[in-house]
Amino acid sequence: MLRMARQTLAERERERETQPDSFAWQCAVESAQMHVDELTRQLVDAKKQREIELVEIRLTGKLARFGSLPMSVLGRISTAFEEVLVQAGRTLRQQETVEAIRSLFDVRLKAVAPGSTRLFITLQTNPDLFGDSLAETCLTHTFNLLKVETPVEAQTQVRKVGRKGTQQLSKLLKVLDENYLEAHVNWQSPTDKFFTWEGKLGRIRELSQTFDRIVANEPEEVAVEGTVYTESIRKRFEVQDASGFIYGGSVPDSLMNSLTALRVGEPCRAILLETIHENPTTGQQQKLYQLKYIAPLPAQSTLQPTQLSLF
């Protein structure tokens, strides 16, 4: 409902821009904004009442018997799982330290139960003022990465979890593989969506190898001068250089204000993190970009904006 309300608000704001003197559209925008604010408040309240996210990891195998597991194996699994989420959170909030995100999540092993061996892990929901929960987002991205079916899909999801988060996930899968443990992982999100992943030994090994190949390439900084091309505010950017090539990719939360402060068509300078992923089967390469820095070019630039901001 909130997503639809935000879309309605964006549509009405665009209409108002075409008729800035229209009292009717002004009222329509204000009404839509009030609806978004109310739904956001309800979402924040609901997530605050929820307090924690609960993830169940059910392990099966010779080592996982009657609700027990060797301490060395348990420690490696729980540490790697925490690091996956913390590093995924760091990818989304680069302005925050790893320890700040670790404290925000407060990942804990809540219980170990029989039924082979079932681990119950919790982390704090901690919604922000807009009802968005970093813990929820990181868990969603992690499940989506585990459930990829094609190399291209894996490359896309790796960018969301981040290089270090993916490395930790590969490490977790290796612990399972080395100890002949299969895993069934499930989590019910605050929006009541049920996430589940079935990790058989063959699939665990396959995913680990895939992730290792993808993260083998270190991101490289690329400096671009051009004009703001995008009109999206959904954490995406597009910058067109002088040759007409359009760079597009993801935007960390910390840079959204810098991006939306620019006008479409405004001259800018951007620094991008470029990662090259190669499909081992076809040899085809894909370049993915994440915005690291963006700012307007100095006033003496000869480039001029071509249209008003659509942010």
C-alpha positions as MATLAB code, in Angstrom:
seq = 'MLRMARQTLAERERERETQPDSFAWQCAVESAQMHVDELTRQLVDAKKQREIELVEIRLTGKLARFGSLPMSVLGRISTAFEEVLVQAGRTLRQQETVEAIRSLFDVRLKAVAPGSTRLFITLQTNPDLFGDSLAETCLTHTFNLLKVETPVEAQTQVRKVGRKGTQQLSKLLKVLDENYLEAHVNWQSPTDKFFTWEGKLGRIRELSQTFDRIVANEPEEVAVEGTVYTESIRKRFEVQDASGFIYGGSVPDSLMNSLTALRVGEPCRAILLETIHENPTTGQQQKLYQLKYIAPLPAQSTLQPTQLSLF';
ca = [
       0.000    0.000    0.000;
       2.780    2.420    0.887;
       4.566    1.757   -2.388;
       1.393    2.473   -4.359;
       0.770    5.624   -2.317;
       4.293    6.873   -3.067;
       3.784    6.189   -6.769;
       0.528    8.146   -6.682;
       2.280   11.033   -4.938;
       5.065   11.058   -7.543;
       2.521   11.061  -10.385;
       0.596   13.966   -8.872;
       3.789   15.928   -8.280;
       4.710   15.506  -11.941;
       1.264   16.722  -12.971;
       1.582   19.721  -10.657;
       4.887   20.651  -12.296;
       3.098   20.898  -15.641;
       0.410   23.115  -14.055;
       2.183   24.982  -11.233;
      -0.672   27.473  -10.772;
      -3.375   24.818  -10.453;
      -5.006   24.879   -7.009;
      -6.625   21.503   -7.721;
      -3.288   19.785   -8.310;
      -1.820   21.484   -5.238;
      -4.629   19.992   -3.135;
      -4.181   16.610   -4.810;
      -0.468   16.587   -3.973;
      -1.108   17.599   -0.358;
      -3.737   14.869   -0.003;
      -1.398   12.251   -1.455;
       1.418   13.424    0.826;
      -0.829   13.120    3.890;
      -1.762    9.587    2.831;
       1.917    8.643    2.423;
       2.763   10.162    5.818;
      -0.017    8.223    7.546;
       0.931    4.899    5.942;
       4.581    5.540    6.801;
       3.675    6.212   10.430;
       1.671    2.973   10.575;
       4.584    1.046    9.053;
       7.087    2.504   11.507;
       4.821    1.677   14.453;
       4.291   -1.891   13.239;
       8.010   -2.526   12.802;
       8.845   -0.978   16.167;
       6.377   -3.346   17.818;
       7.955   -6.271   15.970;
      11.389   -5.355   17.423;
      13.388   -8.303   16.030;
      13.849  -10.390   12.909;
      14.001  -14.134   13.546;
      15.901  -16.426   11.179;
      15.831  -20.210   11.498;
      18.705  -22.285   10.116;
      17.960  -26.008   10.210;
      21.078  -28.113    9.672;
      21.086  -31.769    8.668;
      24.053  -34.107    8.471;
      26.180  -36.435   10.557;
      27.502  -33.611   12.750;
      24.059  -32.128   13.397;
      22.326  -34.550   15.721;
      19.666  -34.092   18.378;
      20.043  -30.337   18.561;
      23.809  -30.318   18.973;
      26.774  -29.190   16.902;
      30.536  -29.022   17.557;
      31.393  -25.631   19.028;
      34.047  -24.965   16.395;
      31.538  -25.467   13.586;
      28.801  -23.513   15.355;
      31.154  -20.584   15.889;
      32.198  -20.470   12.239;
      28.605  -20.634   10.999;
      27.256  -17.981   13.359;
      30.201  -15.618   12.783;
      29.976  -15.898    8.994;
      26.206  -15.368    9.039;
      26.576  -12.212   11.127;
      29.319  -10.897    8.837;
      27.168  -11.451    5.740;
      24.506   -9.139    7.152;
      26.910   -6.571    8.605;
      28.890   -6.266    5.369;
      25.671   -6.106    3.332;
      24.560   -3.257    5.588;
      27.908   -1.515    5.102;
      27.392   -1.695    1.332;
      24.107    0.181    1.687;
      25.362    2.678    4.289;
      28.942    3.449    3.395;
      28.968    6.517    5.624;
      28.629    4.295    8.712;
      31.309    2.117   10.274;
      31.128   -1.656   10.383;
      30.884   -1.539   14.163;
      27.977    0.919   14.027;
      26.052   -1.456   11.781;
      27.008   -4.415   13.961;
      25.616   -2.567   16.970;
      22.460   -1.606   15.052;
      21.761   -5.232   14.117;
      22.815   -6.818   17.439;
      22.850  -10.285   15.852;
      22.374  -13.022   18.459;
      22.124  -16.790   18.577;
      18.820  -16.988   20.413;
      18.423  -20.744   20.741;
      19.513  -24.159   19.505;
      16.761  -26.762   19.199;
      16.491  -30.424   18.163;
      15.046  -31.577   14.855;
      18.476  -32.351   13.431;
      19.931  -29.049   14.696;
      17.934  -25.825   14.463;
      19.622  -22.489   15.070;
      17.456  -19.463   15.840;
      19.209  -16.175   15.129;
      17.793  -12.729   15.875;
      18.665   -9.200   14.842;
      17.053   -5.878   15.659;
      14.509   -4.539   13.143;
      15.220   -0.858   13.982;
      13.075    0.936   11.353;
      14.034    4.484   10.398;
      11.679    7.470   10.210;
      10.367    6.261    6.851;
       9.664    2.724    8.037;
      12.658    1.247    6.224;
      14.630   -1.388    8.122;
      18.258   -2.023    7.156;
      18.051   -5.474    8.743;
      15.014   -6.329    6.623;
      16.712   -5.096    3.451;
      19.924   -7.033    4.122;
      18.061  -10.251    4.862;
      16.005   -9.822    1.689;
      19.136   -9.274   -0.409;
      20.852  -12.281    1.187;
      17.960  -14.627    0.437;
      17.718  -13.282   -3.107;
      21.429  -13.972   -3.596;
      21.107  -17.533   -2.296;
      18.226  -18.200   -4.684;
      19.875  -16.996   -7.908;
      19.566  -19.321  -10.878;
      21.707  -17.686  -13.575;
      25.168  -16.035  -13.627;
      23.666  -12.710  -14.703;
      21.171  -12.838  -11.836;
      23.997  -13.700   -9.443;
      26.040  -10.717  -10.634;
      23.114   -8.381  -10.011;
      22.437   -9.715   -6.523;
      26.119   -9.680   -5.559;
      26.116   -5.927   -6.105;
      23.310   -5.569   -3.560;
      24.991   -7.665   -0.868;
      28.404   -6.240   -1.728;
      31.765   -7.830   -2.361;
      32.651   -8.423    1.292;
      29.165   -9.642    2.160;
      29.307  -12.122   -0.714;
      32.739  -13.304    0.413;
      31.331  -13.980    3.874;
      28.380  -15.838    2.378;
      30.783  -17.968    0.349;
      32.749  -18.627    3.549;
      29.544  -19.751    5.281;
      28.737  -22.102    2.409;
      32.263  -23.548    2.559;
      31.833  -24.339    6.270;
      28.654  -26.251    5.445;
      30.311  -28.054    2.531;
      33.436  -29.026    4.490;
      31.314  -30.530    7.252;
      28.778  -32.237    4.958;
      25.940  -30.161    6.336;
      22.817  -29.276    4.407;
      20.774  -26.242    5.434;
      17.170  -25.121    5.329;
      16.895  -21.397    6.105;
      13.666  -19.468    6.568;
      12.522  -16.023    7.668;
       9.193  -14.205    7.690;
       9.606  -10.517    6.828;
       7.773   -7.630    8.543;
       5.479   -7.499    5.501;
       4.597  -11.185    6.105;
       6.500  -12.392    3.055;
       7.977  -15.827    3.705;
      11.568  -16.373    2.556;
      13.052  -19.859    2.422;
      16.166  -21.477    0.979;
      16.954  -25.171    0.670;
      20.699  -25.802    0.575;
      21.634  -29.261   -0.657;
      25.334  -30.169   -0.718;
      25.701  -29.945   -4.490;
      23.961  -26.588   -4.600;
      25.995  -25.261   -1.659;
      29.261  -26.058   -3.445;
      28.005  -24.642   -6.746;
      26.947  -21.337   -5.187;
      30.213  -20.947   -3.289;
      32.230  -21.413   -6.475;
      29.990  -18.989   -8.367;
      30.339  -16.309   -5.704;
      34.123  -16.730   -5.597;
      34.380  -16.202   -9.346;
      32.205  -13.102   -9.275;
      34.008  -11.320   -6.431;
      37.450  -12.093   -7.858;
      37.454   -8.718   -9.623;
      38.223   -5.743   -7.391;
      36.079   -2.642   -8.032;
      37.921    0.162   -9.850;
      37.280    3.884   -9.508;
      36.160    5.627  -12.700;
      35.932    9.428  -12.966;
      33.215   10.762  -15.275;
      32.335   14.295  -16.362;
      29.050   14.853  -18.119;
      25.442   15.687  -17.370;
      22.823   14.221  -15.062;
      20.642   12.043  -17.275;
      18.439   10.164  -14.821;
      15.060   11.246  -13.477;
      14.700    8.359  -11.043;
      14.849    8.752   -7.270;
      14.766    5.014   -6.554;
      18.454    4.752   -5.624;
      19.637    4.682   -9.241;
      21.773    7.141  -11.172;
      22.530    7.845  -14.813;
      25.250   10.212  -16.039;
      25.870   10.886  -19.740;
      29.433   11.752  -20.765;
      30.542   13.965  -23.679;
      30.587   11.020  -26.095;
      26.958   10.216  -25.338;
      27.684    7.076  -23.309;
      25.379    6.685  -20.309;
      26.766    5.315  -17.051;
      24.072    3.906  -14.783;
      23.978    2.014  -11.519;
      23.131    1.977   -7.831;
      23.336    4.806   -5.288;
      24.201    4.322   -1.578;
      21.832    5.945    0.917;
      24.553    8.417    1.879;
      24.640    9.926   -1.641;
      20.935   10.233   -2.383;
      20.798   13.842   -1.166;
      23.791   14.796   -3.333;
      22.166   13.195   -6.368;
      18.695   14.633   -5.916;
      20.141   18.116   -5.360;
      21.250   18.135   -9.004;
      19.007   19.020  -11.914;
      18.439   16.740  -14.887;
      20.794   17.980  -17.600;
      23.094   19.723  -15.101;
      26.866   19.378  -15.677;
      28.439   17.169  -13.024;
      31.487   15.204  -12.034;
      31.076   11.698  -10.667;
      33.347    9.006   -9.310;
      32.054    5.494   -9.866;
      33.082    2.091   -8.575;
      33.294   -0.166  -11.611;
      33.189   -3.938  -11.214;
      33.657   -6.240  -14.183;
      31.953   -9.615  -13.960;
      32.722  -12.327  -16.498;
      30.448  -15.246  -17.295;
      32.786  -18.276  -17.077;
      30.686  -20.179  -19.610;
      30.337  -17.571  -22.351;
      33.238  -15.269  -21.521;
      30.835  -12.325  -21.758;
      31.671   -9.402  -19.486;
      29.265   -7.110  -17.676;
      30.236   -3.794  -16.108;
      28.334   -2.723  -12.999;
      28.608    0.708  -11.393;
      27.980    2.152   -7.965;
      28.076    5.887   -7.301;
      30.872    6.936   -4.926;
      30.817   10.724   -5.405;
      28.837   13.267   -7.422;
      28.851   17.070   -7.495;
      28.097   19.887   -9.943;
      30.891   21.058  -12.226;
      32.365   24.529  -11.536;
      30.315   27.474  -12.779;
      32.759   28.240  -15.599;
      31.798   25.014  -17.373;
      30.365   25.569  -20.848;
      27.842   22.801  -20.344;
      24.370   24.056  -19.459;
      21.342   22.220  -18.026;
      18.725   21.380  -20.625;
      15.711   21.002  -18.386;
      14.486   21.474  -14.854;
      14.903   18.859  -12.154;
      12.481   15.997  -12.108;
      13.559   15.000   -8.620;
];
